Amino acid sequence: MAEAQARQRGGHTEDVSAERLAESGLRFEVDGEIATITLDRPDKRNAQTFATWSALAGIGDSLPEQVRVVVVKGEGPSFSAGIDLRMFTPEGVPGQGSFSSVARSGDTDFEHNIRKAQAGFLWLRRPEIVSIAAVHGHAIGAGFQLALSCDLRIVADDVTFCMKEPALGLVPDLTGTKPLVELVGLAKAVDICLTARMVHAEEALRIGLAEQVVARDDLDRAVRDKAAELLSTNRDAAAATKRLLQGARARTLEEQSVAEGLEQAVRIKALFGG
């Protein structure tokens, strides 16, 4: 187990010290090729703040190169109940402000703050890693979107997903709308978002939100087993295959065939080119 050290990625370096993570309500551990991010505010049902999103982005910036699997989980009774409700008050979260203070900063600054928050979610889709959301209890709003930002979702039988933002007069803006549509289709995504209804484990599995449903007590074991399966494949081949799969929707069959050939040429040269 080791704490990641800050290193340069994407033109900037984030500090991900243990102190900063604790202040943000996160724990971060690396064990060999597996990294685990734990939302660790159980008394607040792991509600998220600006600091949470900044720390998530910092973890992505500083992720050790040996990591192949990233697990995202929640401490306590919930994965994440969404945005900390104090962010909707004029006072906001101490030291972080509120939505009203951010909104008063002007359109350009506001959009910049959204991009900074989204950075904490986007990196979980990088081709060189596979991210697994281990979801139990409530995954509401930002919590739902954090689960959607991962490649795979293994859920407990007590899970409840809900896209709460439209009921609050907001839109989901933490990168969750695209994966939701890709997973369940446009009509089902409209139904889930515009009613802000609850989606429980059985439905989540049936419509493709979850890859696996297990008993709550079996969730950690199921995630460990899946991580071991993922690590059994060749690292470079896995990254290349994930790139192909991620680009498939945007390409024609002919374009995808060309992309497959280019990736395979690299793999063949690496394996047999001497």
C-alpha positions, 0 to 999 in steps of 0.5 A: 500500500502506498500513497501516490506521489504528485507527478506531471500529467496533462500540463499540471500537477495536483497535490494529493497529500493525505491531509488534503484527501482527508479534508476532501472526504476521500481516502486513496490507496495503491496496492500493486496494480490496483488503486482504491478511492474511498468516499469517506464522509459516512456521517454525510452519506459521502456527499460531495463538494468542490473539494471532493471534485478537486481531489478526485482530479488530483488523484487522476493527475498523480495516479502511479503508472503501474495502476491498471484497475481503479476501484471507487467505493463509499464508506458507510451506508451509502456510495454517495448521496450526491451534492452536499446540501450546504452548497445550496445555502448562501453560506455554503461549505466553509472555505469552499463557498456555495453555488450562489457565490460561484454563479456570481463570479460570471459566466466564464469563471462559472464554466471554468469551475464546471470544467475543473469539477468534471476533470475529477470524473473524466480521467476514470475513462482513460484507456490505460486503466479500467475503473470499477464503481463498487456501489451500495446504498444510495448513489444520488445525483453526483453519486450516480454520475460518479458511478457512471464515470466508471467503466464497470458498475458492480452493485449491492442488492440494496443499491438505489440510483437517482438522477436528482438534478432536474428535480432541483432545477439543475442539469446533470453536469458531471459527465453522466449524461453521455454514458447514461444514454449509451448504457440504457438508450435515450428513452430510458435515460429521459425517463430516469432523469426527467422523473428523478425516480429511483432505480433499484438493483434489479432494474439496474441490472436489467437495463444495463446500468450494472454489470453484476448485482451481489449481496451487500456483504459480498460486494468487496469480494466481487470487486476483488474477483473482477479486478483479478480477472481484468489483471489477467490480460496483457496490459498493452493489449487491454489498453488498445482494446479499450481504445477501440471499444471507446471509439467504436460508436463514433466510427463506421464499420469500415473506419473501425476495421481500419482502427483495429488494423492499426492497433493490431499492427502495433501489437504484432510488432511489439510481440514479434518484431524483435 
